[in-house]
Structures are given as C-alpha cells and as structure tokens.
Amino acid sequence: LEDGNYPPLDIMISQDNPAISFILYAHTSDTSLYTEPMVEKLREPHDINLRPSSAHFRIYTIVTLRQQGQYFEMTTNLRAPLLIDESTGRGVQKILPGSTMETQFPLKRHDMTAEAQG
C-alpha cells in the first residue's frame, strides 16, 4: 500500500513494547460492519473496568494482511471485536460465541503486479 491515511484503518501500538502493533478497522457510524442491534449487544456489560455506555467507547476489529500469489488480501475478524473506552484507555476483546460473524471478513484485495508494472 502507498504511504498515507486509510480510513477507517487505524494502528494500535503497545506502550510497553512498540514492536507489538496491530492494524485495526475502526467501526464508526459511517464505517461499521456491524448492524445497530449488534452494536447494542456489544455494549452490554462484560467487564467491571470497561464502561461501554461511555461516550468514548469505540469498536475496532483486528485486520490481517496476507499475500496470496500476486494478490495482497486484507481481512478483519468480526467475531472478536476490541472494545476500547478511550477516556480510560482500557479495553477488552469480546468473543462472540456461536456467532455467524466471520473471522476473515474480506476488506480488500490488491493486485501487486499492477504496481510492479506501473
């Protein structure tokens, strides 16, 4: 990918070990891959240290990049979203057991040979 900003993608970097980082898909009102009822279900209490009713509550999913031959594929795990209270910096990963949500939901497929030829 070219350098630049790729909304709704974001990067989360560990404060303890900056070598650990994740590319995230930010689920905002404009970009969410979850339905409104699913978002409400995610807001149900699940951890004493995370208050999902907070106005600063955000939903992210982890993005995976894979090279498949000449293609570069990007997927995200909708079955295990990250729930972050941005006012406290605390978060949890909520696993949706029995969910039909995909663990490798396709976001983009990029042909790398087009760049090599261009």
DSSP file with accessible surface (Angstrom, degrees, kcal/mol):
  #  RESIDUE AA STRUCTURE BP1 BP2  ACC     N-H-->O    O-->H-N    N-H-->O    O-->H-N    TCO  KAPPA ALPHA  PHI   PSI    X-CA   Y-CA   Z-CA
    1    1 A L              0   0   86      0, 0.0     3,-0.1     0, 0.0     2,-0.0   0.000 360.0 360.0 360.0 148.8    0.0    0.0    0.0
    2    2 A E        -     0   0  149      1,-0.1     2,-0.1     0, 0.0     0, 0.0  -0.339 360.0 -92.4 -70.2 156.7    1.1    3.6   -0.6
    3    3 A D  S    S+     0   0  167     -2,-0.0     2,-0.3     2,-0.0    -1,-0.1  -0.397  81.7  76.0 -64.4 147.2    2.0    5.8    2.3
    4    4 A G  S    S-     0   0   60     -3,-0.1     2,-0.4    -2,-0.1     0, 0.0  -0.892  82.9 -43.1 145.2-171.4   -0.9    7.8    3.6
    5    5 A N        -     0   0  136     -2,-0.3     5,-0.1     1,-0.0    -2,-0.0  -0.785  40.0-173.5 -96.9 131.1   -4.1    7.8    5.6
    6    6 A Y    >   -     0   0   74     -2,-0.4     3,-3.4     3,-0.3    -1,-0.0  -0.567  24.8-137.6-125.9  66.6   -6.5    4.9    5.1
    7    7 A P  T 3  S+     0   0   95      0, 0.0     3,-0.1     0, 0.0    18,-0.1  -0.385  86.9  29.7 -59.2 140.9   -9.8    5.5    7.0
    8    8 A P  T 3  S+     0   0   32      0, 0.0    18,-3.0     0, 0.0     2,-0.2  -0.866 105.5  92.7 -93.5  24.8  -11.3    3.5    8.6
    9    9 A L  E <   +A   25   0A  39     -3,-3.4    -3,-0.3    16,-0.2     2,-0.3  -0.529  49.3 173.4 -80.1 147.7   -8.0    1.8    9.3
   10   10 A D  E     -A   24   0A  74     14,-2.6    14,-3.3    -2,-0.2     2,-0.4  -0.891  24.9-126.0-142.4 167.9   -6.0    2.7   12.4
   11   11 A I  E     -A   23   0A 105     -2,-0.3     2,-0.5    12,-0.2    12,-0.2  -0.983  11.7-161.8-124.4 134.9   -2.9    1.4   14.2
   12   12 A M  E     -A   22   0A  67     10,-2.7    10,-2.5    -2,-0.4     2,-0.4  -0.976  12.3-169.3-114.2 124.2   -2.6    0.3   17.8
   13   13 A I  E     -A   21   0A  99     -2,-0.5     8,-0.2     8,-0.2     2,-0.1  -0.950  26.0-114.4-117.1 133.5    0.9    0.2   19.2
   14   14 A S        -     0   0   38      6,-2.8     6,-0.1     3,-0.5    -2,-0.0  -0.407  14.1-152.7 -64.1 133.1    1.8   -1.3   22.6
   15   15 A Q  S    S+     0   0  192      1,-0.2    -1,-0.2    -2,-0.1    -2,-0.0   0.814  97.8  47.8 -74.4 -30.6    3.1    1.3   25.0
   16   16 A D  S    S+     0   0  158      1,-0.3    -1,-0.2     2,-0.0    -2,-0.1   0.831 131.3  14.4 -78.4 -34.2    5.2   -1.4   26.8
   17   17 A N    >   -     0   0   76      3,-0.2     3,-2.8     1,-0.1    -3,-0.5  -0.757  63.2-166.9-144.7  93.2    6.7   -2.9   23.6
   18   18 A P  T 3  S+     0   0   91      0, 0.0    -4,-0.1     0, 0.0    -1,-0.1   0.647  84.6  74.6 -59.0 -14.3    6.3   -0.7   20.5
   19   19 A A  T 3  S+     0   0   86     -6,-0.1     2,-0.6     1,-0.0    -6,-0.0   0.699  85.0  76.5 -70.1 -16.4    7.4   -3.8   18.4
   20   20 A I    <   +     0   0   85     -3,-2.8    -6,-2.8    -6,-0.1     2,-0.3  -0.858  65.1 146.9 -97.7 117.7    3.9   -5.1   19.0
   21   21 A S  E     -A   13   0A  67     -2,-0.6     2,-0.4    -8,-0.2    -8,-0.2  -0.979  29.9-153.0-148.5 159.3    1.3   -3.4   16.9
   22   22 A F  E     -A   12   0A  92    -10,-2.5   -10,-2.7    -2,-0.3     2,-0.5  -0.992  17.2-132.4-133.7 142.1   -2.0   -4.1   15.2
   23   23 A I  E     -A   11   0A  55     40,-0.5    40,-2.9    -2,-0.4     2,-0.3  -0.816  36.8-164.3 -87.6 131.5   -3.8   -2.7   12.2
   24   24 A L  E     -AB  10  62A   3    -14,-3.3   -14,-2.6    -2,-0.5     2,-0.6  -0.892  23.4-137.4-121.2 151.1   -7.4   -2.1   13.2
   25   25 A Y  E     -AB   9  61A  24     36,-2.9    36,-1.6    -2,-0.3     2,-0.6  -0.937  26.2-142.4-102.2 119.4  -10.6   -1.4   11.4
   26   26 A A  E     - B   0  60A   5    -18,-3.0     2,-1.1    -2,-0.6    34,-0.2  -0.749   5.2-148.4 -87.7 120.9  -12.5    1.4   13.3
   27   27 A H  E     + B   0  59A  12     32,-2.8    32,-0.6    -2,-0.6     2,-0.2  -0.767  32.0 161.3 -92.1  96.3  -16.3    0.8   13.4
   28   28 A T     >  -     0   0   47     -2,-1.1     4,-1.9    30,-0.1     3,-0.4  -0.550  59.1 -90.7-103.7 177.5  -17.8    4.3   13.4
   29   29 A S  T  4 S+     0   0  121      1,-0.2    -1,-0.0    -2,-0.2    -2,-0.0   0.833 129.5  42.8 -59.9 -28.5  -21.4    5.3   12.5
   30   30 A D  T  4 S+     0   0  148      1,-0.1    -1,-0.2     0, 0.0    -3,-0.1   0.723 126.0  29.0 -87.6 -24.4  -20.2    5.7    8.8
   31   31 A T  T  4 S+     0   0   36     -3,-0.4    -2,-0.2    -5,-0.0    -1,-0.1   0.353  80.1 135.4-121.2   5.2  -18.0    2.6    8.5
   32   32 A S     <  -     0   0   39     -4,-1.9    -5,-0.1     1,-0.2     4,-0.1  -0.303  37.4-164.3 -66.5 137.8  -19.4    0.0   10.8
   33   33 A L  S    S+     0   0   56      2,-0.1     2,-0.3    -2,-0.0    -1,-0.2   0.371  71.3  85.5 -94.3   0.3  -19.7   -3.6    9.5
   34   34 A Y  S    S-     0   0   14      1,-0.0     2,-0.1     2,-0.0    -2,-0.1  -0.799  81.9-120.1-100.8 146.5  -22.0   -4.3   12.5
   35   35 A T     >  -     0   0   93     -2,-0.3     4,-2.3     1,-0.1     3,-0.2  -0.380  31.8-106.2 -76.0 161.7  -25.7   -3.7   12.5
   36   36 A E  H  > S+     0   0  121      1,-0.2     4,-2.4     2,-0.2     5,-0.2   0.910 121.3  53.2 -58.8 -42.3  -27.1   -1.3   15.1
   37   37 A P  H  > S+     0   0   98      0, 0.0     4,-2.0     0, 0.0    -1,-0.2   0.901 109.1  50.2 -60.6 -35.1  -28.7   -4.2   17.1
   38   38 A M  H  > S+     0   0   35      2,-0.2     4,-2.3     1,-0.2    -2,-0.2   0.910 108.4  51.9 -68.5 -39.5  -25.2   -5.9   17.1
   39   39 A V  H  X S+     0   0   15     -4,-2.3     4,-1.4     1,-0.2    -1,-0.2   0.930 109.3  50.3 -61.5 -42.9  -23.6   -2.7   18.4
   40   40 A E  H  < S+     0   0  101     -4,-2.4     4,-0.3     1,-0.2    -1,-0.2   0.899 109.1  51.6 -62.4 -38.7  -26.2   -2.5   21.2
   41   41 A K  H >< S+     0   0  115     -4,-2.0     3,-1.4     1,-0.2    -1,-0.2   0.896 106.9  53.5 -64.6 -38.6  -25.4   -6.2   22.1
   42   42 A L  H 3< S+     0   0    0     -4,-2.3    -1,-0.2     1,-0.2    -2,-0.2   0.802 101.1  61.8 -65.5 -26.4  -21.7   -5.4   22.2
   43   43 A R  T 3< S+     0   0   84     -4,-1.4    -1,-0.2    -3,-0.2    -2,-0.2   0.562  76.7 116.2 -78.2  -6.5  -22.5   -2.5   24.7
   44   44 A E  S <  S-     0   0  103     -3,-1.4    -3,-0.0    -4,-0.3    -4,-0.0  -0.335  83.4 -89.4 -61.9 143.8  -23.9   -5.0   27.2
   45   45 A P        +     0   0  125      0, 0.0    -1,-0.1     0, 0.0     3,-0.1  -0.257  63.0 147.0 -57.7 137.4  -21.8   -5.0   30.5
   46   46 A H        +     0   0   62      4,-0.4     2,-0.3     1,-0.4     5,-0.1   0.389  60.0  37.2-148.9  -8.8  -19.0   -7.5   30.4
   47   47 A D    >   -     0   0   61      3,-0.5     3,-1.4     1,-0.1    -1,-0.4  -0.949  62.5-140.4-153.9 131.2  -16.1   -6.1   32.4
   48   48 A I  T 3  S+     0   0  143     -2,-0.3    -1,-0.1     1,-0.3     0, 0.0   0.793 105.2  50.8 -62.5 -27.5  -16.1   -4.1   35.6
   49   49 A N  T 3  S+     0   0   74      1,-0.1     2,-0.5    -3,-0.1    -1,-0.3   0.503 102.9  66.1 -91.1  -4.5  -13.2   -1.9   34.3
   50   50 A L    <   -     0   0    5     -3,-1.4    -3,-0.5    34,-0.0    -4,-0.4  -0.976  60.4-166.5-121.8 124.4  -14.8   -1.1   30.9
   51   51 A R    >   -     0   0  152     -2,-0.5     3,-2.3     1,-0.1     6,-0.1  -0.802   3.9-175.1-109.9  90.3  -17.9    1.0   30.8
   52   52 A P  T 3  S+     0   0    8      0, 0.0     5,-0.2     0, 0.0    -1,-0.1   0.663  78.0  70.1 -64.6 -13.1  -19.2    0.6   27.2
   53   53 A S  T 3  S+     0   0  109    -10,-0.1   -10,-0.0    -3,-0.1    -9,-0.0   0.605  75.8 116.3 -77.2  -7.8  -22.0    3.1   27.7
   54   54 A S  S X  S-     0   0   25     -3,-2.3     3,-1.6     1,-0.1    32,-0.1  -0.249  76.4-126.9 -59.1 146.1  -19.3    5.8   27.8
   55   55 A A  T 3  S+     0   0  100      1,-0.3    -1,-0.1    30,-0.1    -2,-0.0   0.715 110.7  58.2 -66.5 -17.6  -19.4    8.4   25.0
   56   56 A H  T 3  S+     0   0  104      2,-0.1    30,-2.2    29,-0.0     2,-0.3   0.249  76.1 126.4 -96.8  10.9  -15.8    7.5   24.3
   57   57 A F  E <   - C   0  85A  11     -3,-1.6     2,-0.3    28,-0.2    28,-0.2  -0.547  38.0-175.1 -74.0 127.6  -16.5    3.8   23.7
   58   58 A R  E     - C   0  84A  70     26,-2.7    26,-2.5    -2,-0.3     2,-0.5  -0.946  18.6-142.5-126.1 150.7  -15.1    2.6   20.3
   59   59 A I  E     +BC  27  83A   8    -32,-0.6   -32,-2.8    -2,-0.3     2,-0.3  -0.950  25.3 170.6-113.4 128.9  -15.3   -0.7   18.5
   60   60 A Y  E     -BC  26  82A  13     22,-2.6    22,-3.5    -2,-0.5     2,-0.3  -0.937  17.9-155.2-129.8 156.1  -12.4   -2.0   16.5
   61   61 A T  E     -B   25   0A   0    -36,-1.6   -36,-2.9    -2,-0.3     2,-0.3  -0.975  28.8-109.0-129.1 148.4  -11.6   -5.3   14.8
   62   62 A I  E     -B   24   0A  36     18,-0.4    15,-1.7    15,-0.4     2,-0.4  -0.574  30.1-143.8 -78.0 134.8   -8.1   -6.6   14.0
   63   63 A V  E     -E   76   0B  12    -40,-2.9   -40,-0.5    -2,-0.3     2,-0.4  -0.796   9.1-158.0-100.5 138.4   -7.0   -6.6   10.4
   64   64 A T  E     -E   75   0B  54     11,-2.9    11,-2.4    -2,-0.4     2,-0.5  -0.960   2.4-155.1-116.4 135.7   -4.9   -9.4    8.9
   65   65 A L  E     +E   74   0B  68     -2,-0.4     2,-0.4     9,-0.2     9,-0.2  -0.935  17.1 176.9-110.2 131.9   -2.8   -8.9    5.7
   66   66 A R  E     -E   73   0B  77      7,-2.6     7,-3.5    -2,-0.5     2,-0.6  -0.998  26.1-137.5-135.8 140.8   -1.9  -12.0    3.6
   67   67 A Q  E     -E   72   0B 135     -2,-0.4     2,-0.5     5,-0.2     5,-0.2  -0.858  20.1-177.6 -96.3 123.8   -0.1  -12.4    0.4
   68   68 A Q  E >   -E   71   0B  95      3,-2.9     3,-2.2    -2,-0.6     2,-0.3  -0.876  61.2 -65.0-120.3  91.9   -1.9  -14.9   -1.9
   69   69 A G  T 3  S-     0   0   62     -2,-0.5    -1,-0.0     1,-0.3     0, 0.0  -0.454 120.4 -10.9  64.5-123.6    0.3  -15.3   -5.0
   70   70 A Q  T 3  S+     0   0   84     -2,-0.3    42,-2.5    -3,-0.1    43,-0.6   0.472 124.6  87.8 -86.1  -0.5    0.3  -11.9   -6.8
   71   71 A Y  E <   -EF  68 111B  72     -3,-2.2    -3,-2.9    40,-0.2     2,-0.5  -0.735  62.6-151.1-105.7 150.6   -2.5  -10.6   -4.6
   72   72 A F  E     -EF  67 110B  39     38,-2.7    38,-3.1    -2,-0.3     2,-0.4  -0.980  22.6-163.1-114.4 115.7   -2.4   -8.9   -1.2
   73   73 A E  E     -EF  66 109B  54     -7,-3.5    -7,-2.6    -2,-0.5     2,-0.5  -0.869   8.7-161.8-109.9 142.7   -5.6   -9.6    0.8
   74   74 A M  E     +EF  65 108B  11     34,-2.8    33,-3.5    -2,-0.4    34,-1.6  -0.985  16.8 168.1-123.5 124.1   -6.9   -7.7    3.8
   75   75 A T  E     -EF  64 106B  13    -11,-2.4   -11,-2.9    -2,-0.5     2,-0.3  -0.884  18.8-148.0-128.7 164.8   -9.5   -9.3    6.1
   76   76 A T  E     -EF  63 105B   0     29,-2.0    29,-2.5    -2,-0.3     2,-1.0  -0.976  20.2-121.0-135.2 150.5  -10.9   -8.4    9.6
   77   77 A N    >   +     0   0   43    -15,-1.7     3,-0.7    -2,-0.3   -15,-0.4  -0.764  29.4 173.6 -93.5  98.8  -12.1  -10.6   12.4
   78   78 A L  T 3  S+     0   0    6     24,-2.0    25,-0.2    -2,-1.0    -1,-0.2   0.639  73.4  66.6 -79.3 -13.6  -15.8   -9.6   13.1
   79   79 A R  T 3  S+     0   0   91     23,-0.8    17,-2.6     1,-0.2    -1,-0.2   0.657 106.9  38.3 -82.2 -13.2  -16.2  -12.4   15.6
   80   80 A A  S <  S-     0   0    6     -3,-0.7   -18,-0.4    15,-0.2    -1,-0.2  -0.520  77.9-179.6-138.0  69.4  -13.8  -10.9   18.2
   81   81 A P        -     0   0    0      0, 0.0    13,-2.7     0, 0.0     2,-0.5  -0.306  26.2-125.6 -70.9 153.7  -14.1   -7.1   18.3
   82   82 A L  E     -CD  60  93A  20    -22,-3.5   -22,-2.6    11,-0.2     2,-0.6  -0.864  19.2-156.7 -95.1 132.7  -12.0   -4.9   20.5
   83   83 A L  E     -CD  59  92A   0      9,-3.3     9,-1.9    -2,-0.5     2,-0.5  -0.952  14.2-173.7-113.9 116.4  -14.0   -2.6   22.8
   84   84 A I  E     -CD  58  91A  26    -26,-2.5   -26,-2.7    -2,-0.6     2,-0.9  -0.946  23.0-153.3-119.8 126.8  -12.0    0.4   23.9
   85   85 A D  E >>> -CD  57  90A   5      5,-2.9     4,-2.4    -2,-0.5     3,-1.1  -0.860  15.1-165.6 -92.0 102.4  -13.0    3.1   26.4
   86   86 A E  T 345S+     0   0   88    -30,-2.2    -1,-0.1    -2,-0.9   -29,-0.1   0.710  81.4  64.0 -69.2 -17.2  -10.9    6.0   25.1
   87   87 A S  T 345S+     0   0   71      1,-0.2    -1,-0.3     3,-0.1   -30,-0.0   0.816 120.5  22.2 -74.6 -26.2  -11.4    8.1   28.2
   88   88 A T  T <45S-     0   0   76     -3,-1.1    -2,-0.2     2,-0.2    -1,-0.2   0.583  97.6-128.8-111.1 -18.4   -9.6    5.4   30.3
   89   89 A G  T  <5 +     0   0   61     -4,-2.4     2,-0.2     1,-0.3    -3,-0.2   0.516  66.6 129.3  79.2   4.6   -7.5    3.7   27.7
   90   90 A R  E   < +D   85   0A 133     -5,-0.7    -5,-2.9   -41,-0.1     2,-0.3  -0.641  29.3 161.3 -93.5 152.0   -8.8    0.3   28.9
   91   91 A G  E     -D   84   0A  39     -2,-0.2     2,-0.3    -7,-0.2    -7,-0.2  -0.974  23.7-150.2-159.7 170.3  -10.3   -2.3   26.7
   92   92 A V  E     -D   83   0A  33     -9,-1.9    -9,-3.3    -2,-0.3     2,-0.6  -0.956  21.9-124.2-140.3 158.5  -11.3   -5.9   26.2
   93   93 A Q  E     -D   82   0A  93     -2,-0.3     2,-0.6   -11,-0.2   -11,-0.2  -0.947  28.0-153.6-104.0 121.7  -11.6   -8.3   23.3
   94   94 A K        -     0   0   40    -13,-2.7     2,-0.5    -2,-0.6    -2,-0.0  -0.867   1.3-151.6-101.1 119.5  -15.1   -9.7   23.2
   95   95 A I        -     0   0  102     -2,-0.6   -15,-0.2   -15,-0.2   -16,-0.1  -0.770   7.7-145.8 -88.0 130.4  -15.5  -13.1   21.6
   96   96 A L    >   -     0   0   12    -17,-2.6     3,-1.6    -2,-0.5     5,-0.2  -0.739  19.8-154.7 -98.7  85.8  -19.0  -13.6   20.1
   97   97 A P  T 3  S+     0   0  115      0, 0.0     3,-0.1     0, 0.0    -2,-0.0  -0.314  75.7  10.6 -64.5 141.2  -19.5  -17.4   20.7
   98   98 A G  T 3  S+     0   0   87      1,-0.2     2,-0.1     2,-0.0    -2,-0.0   0.569  95.7 147.3  71.8   6.8  -21.9  -19.1   18.4
   99   99 A S    <   -     0   0   25     -3,-1.6    -1,-0.2     1,-0.1   -20,-0.1  -0.410  52.0-144.8 -76.3 150.8  -21.9  -16.0   16.2
  100  100 A T        +     0   0  135     -3,-0.1    -1,-0.1    -2,-0.1     2,-0.1   0.404  63.7 122.3 -90.3   1.6  -22.2  -16.2   12.4
  101  101 A M        -     0   0   34     -5,-0.2     2,-0.1   -23,-0.1   -22,-0.1  -0.386  67.9-111.6 -65.3 142.4  -19.8  -13.3   12.1
  102  102 A E        -     0   0   95      1,-0.1   -24,-2.0   -24,-0.1   -23,-0.8  -0.432  13.0-153.9 -79.2 147.6  -16.8  -14.1   10.0
  103  103 A T  S    S+     0   0   66    -26,-0.2    -1,-0.1     1,-0.2   -28,-0.1   0.608  99.9  36.0 -89.2 -15.8  -13.2  -14.4   11.4
  104  104 A Q  S    S+     0   0  102    -27,-0.1    -1,-0.2   -29,-0.1   -27,-0.2  -0.450  76.8 173.7-133.7  61.8  -11.8  -13.5    8.0
  105  105 A F  E     -F   76   0B  61    -29,-2.5   -29,-2.0    -3,-0.4     2,-0.2  -0.547  37.1-117.2 -71.5 122.7  -14.3  -10.9    6.5
  106  106 A P  E     +F   75   0B  84      0, 0.0   -31,-0.3     0, 0.0     3,-0.1  -0.434  40.8 166.6 -69.8 130.7  -12.7   -9.6    3.3
  107  107 A L  E     -     0   0B  50    -33,-3.5     2,-0.3     1,-0.4   -32,-0.2   0.753  63.8 -12.2-104.6 -44.5  -11.9   -5.9    3.2
  108  108 A K  E     -F   74   0B 104    -34,-1.6   -34,-2.8     2,-0.0     2,-0.4  -0.983  44.6-153.4-160.7 147.9   -9.7   -5.5    0.1
  109  109 A R  E     -F   73   0B 144     -2,-0.3     2,-0.5   -36,-0.2   -36,-0.2  -0.997  20.5-166.2-125.6 125.1   -7.8   -7.5   -2.5
  110  110 A H  E     -F   72   0B  39    -38,-3.1   -38,-2.7    -2,-0.4     2,-0.8  -0.949  16.9-138.4-119.8 126.7   -4.9   -5.7   -4.1
  111  111 A D  E  >  -F   71   0B  49     -2,-0.5     4,-0.7   -40,-0.2     3,-0.4  -0.732  14.7-170.2 -84.7 110.2   -3.1   -6.8   -7.2
  112  112 A M  H  > S+     0   0   54    -42,-2.5     4,-1.7    -2,-0.8    -1,-0.2   0.728  79.0  67.6 -75.3 -21.3    0.7   -6.3   -6.6
  113  113 A T  H  > S+     0   0   44    -43,-0.6     4,-2.0     1,-0.2    -1,-0.2   0.849  92.8  60.1 -69.9 -29.6    1.7   -7.0  -10.2
  114  114 A A  H  > S+     0   0   57     -3,-0.4     4,-1.3     1,-0.2    -1,-0.2   0.902 107.1  46.2 -63.2 -38.0   -0.1   -3.8  -11.4
  115  115 A E  H  < S+     0   0  100     -4,-0.7    -1,-0.2     2,-0.2    -2,-0.2   0.904 110.8  52.3 -69.5 -39.8    2.2   -1.8   -9.1
  116  116 A A  H  < S+     0   0   90     -4,-1.7    -2,-0.2     1,-0.2    -1,-0.2   0.861 113.7  43.6 -65.9 -33.2    5.3   -3.6  -10.3
  117  117 A Q  H  <        0   0  164     -4,-2.0    -1,-0.2    -5,-0.1    -2,-0.2   0.728 360.0 360.0 -82.6 -24.4    4.4   -3.0  -13.9
  118  118 A G     <        0   0  100     -4,-1.3    -2,-0.2    -5,-0.2    -3,-0.1   0.836 360.0 360.0 -81.3 360.0    3.5    0.7  -13.3
